[in-house]
Amino acid sequence: MVSKGIRTRQLIIDKSLQLFSVKGYHNTSINNILEATSLTKGGLYGHFSSKEAIWYAVYDEAVKRWHAVVFKGVSAIDDPLLRITRVIENDLMHYLGGHTFDGGCYFLNSLVELSGQSPEMSRHMLRGFIRFSKLFQLWLEEAETKKLISPGLNYREIANFIFISVNGAAALYAVVKDDTILQQTSSQLNHYLHQLKR
């Protein structure tokens, strides 16, 4: 049975994630969080020492939700190129297109908002972006080991290109909300990966 304290902490995280996603971190006040959770300041600060501490917990929760969508069905795929294709499709069509967060891509929105405002928080997010790109790079290296793609390619450059394309689509989709952007980006990246094959 989940304790009341754990339930309250999760309530703070869930409501703050919704607020940060829609209003942004800086435009969300502690009072907004108190109103959304129906907690007192004492009740809130009994779980988190500051709004920044809430943000870090919210970030971890957002990563968990993103991961559940983007990596669904990926571990069962042996071919690393097909793994990349599935992750791209899941990210574009199911994470972004599925409106996982009310405000669009939580991570892209937060990174743009926090850059120059909160250096440590934006660096924390950037490390997550870099890890995602490096995963593509590892899978491309695995594809070469399995002799699935042409040797001698610059995997770091290719991984960054895929990563930048996905995030560029996320940014454009946030503005126009046209699913065609997601479909075309997914299709073009799939075609691009196919060209890498031996």
N, C-alpha and C positions, 0 to 999 in steps of 0.2 A: 504494500500500500504506500502510495506517495504521500510524504508528509506535507502539512500545510505550508511550511517554509519553502519547500521545493516548488510547490504549486504557485506560491506568490512570486517567487523569483522568476519562474517561467512566464507568468502573467506580465511582469514588468518587461521582460525581454520581448515577448510577442507584441505587446502594445507599442513598445518603443520602436521595434522594427517597422511596424506599420507607419508610425509617425515619421521616422527618419526617412523611410522610403518615399513618402508623399511630400513632406514638408522640407526635408533635408535636416541634417544634424544641427546646424547653427540656428535654423528657424524653429526648432523644437525646443521649448522651454521645459524646465522641471515641472512647472505648473501644468503644462500640456500632458505630461506623463502622469502626474497625479490625477488629473481629471479623467484620463483614459483608463486608469487602473482603479480609481476610487480609493486610493491609499492616502494615508497621511504622510507628511514629510518623514516622520519617525519610522513609519512602516517601510518607506522606500529606502531611506538611508540605512536601515537595518540590514539591507541586502547589498546595496551598492554605495560606495563612498562618494561618488561623483557622477555627473552625466557622462564624463569620459569613460569611466569604468563600465557604465551601462553600454556605451558604444562598443567596447571590446567584446562584451558578452553577446551583443546583437550581431556583431560581425561574425562571430563563431557560429551563431544560429543560422545566419544567412548562408554561410559556406556549407553548413550541413544540408540545408534545403536545396541549394544549388547542386551540390554533389549528388543528392538522391535522384535528381532529374537528369543531370547531364551524364552521369556514369551508369544509368540504368541499362542493364543488358550488356555492358562492355566487358566485364570480366570473363564472360563465356566465349568471347571472340578470340581465336588464336592468331589470326592474321592482323599484325599491327596496323597496316594501312586501313583495314576495315574498322579497326578500333577507332582510329582517328576520324574516319568518315561518320561512324555512329555518334561520337562525341560532338562533332560539328552539327550533325542533324539534331541531336537532342538539345544542344545549347540554343540553336537558332529556332527550331520549330516548337520545342516543348518548354524550354526555360523562358525564352523571350516571347515566343508566340503563345505560350500557355499562360502568360501573365502571372508568373510565380510570385512576383512582388507587385503591389499596387502601383508603384511609381516607375515601373520599367526595370531596367538592369540596375539593381541596387549597388553593385560594385562600381560600375562605370559612373553612375551619378555621384556616388560618394567620393570617388577619386577626384573627379572634376571639382566638386565642392570643397574638398579638404586641401587640395593642392594650394600651397602658399598661405593657408589659414592654420592648418594643424600639421606641421611637418612630420611628427612622429606617427600620427595616425595614417597619413597618406603613405609614408614609407612602409608601414605595416601592410597596407592594402597592396602596394606595389610588389612587395615580396610574394604575395599570393598570385598576382598576375604573372610574375616571372616563373614561379613554380609550374603554372599551367602551361606556359610556352615550353619550358624544359621537358615536360612530360611528352609533348609532341616530338621534341628532339630525340628523346630516348626511344620512342616507338619507331621513329625513322631509322635510327641506328640499328634497332632490332630487325627492321625490314631488310636492311642491307646484309646483316648477318645471315638472315634466312634466304638471301639472294632473291628478294622480291622486287627490289628497285636497283636502278643503275648505280654502280659504285662511284665514289669520288664526289658526291654532291655535298653542298654546304647545308648540313642539316639544321644548324642553328638559324641560318638565314631563312630556310624554308619554314621552319617552325614559327619564326617571328612573323613571316608573311601570313601564314594561316591565322595566327593569333590576332594580328592587326586587322585582317579582313573580317573576322568574326566580330571584333569590337567596333569596327567601322560600321558594320551592318547594324549593330546594337544602337549606336549613336543615331544613325539615320532613322531607324525604326522608331526610336523614342520621339522623333519630331513628327513623322508622317503617319505612323501606325498602319503601314501598308504591308500586309503579309507577303506580297510579291518580292519585297526586298530580301526577306528571310529565305524564301524559296529559291530565288536566283542566286544568292550568295552560297547557299548549301549546294546547289547544282554545279555552280562554277568551281567551287573548291573540290567537289567530288571529281569533276573532270580534270582539274589540275593534278590531283593525287594519282589519277589513272595514268596521266602522262609520265609520271615518275617510274612506272613499272618497267621492268626489263623487257 
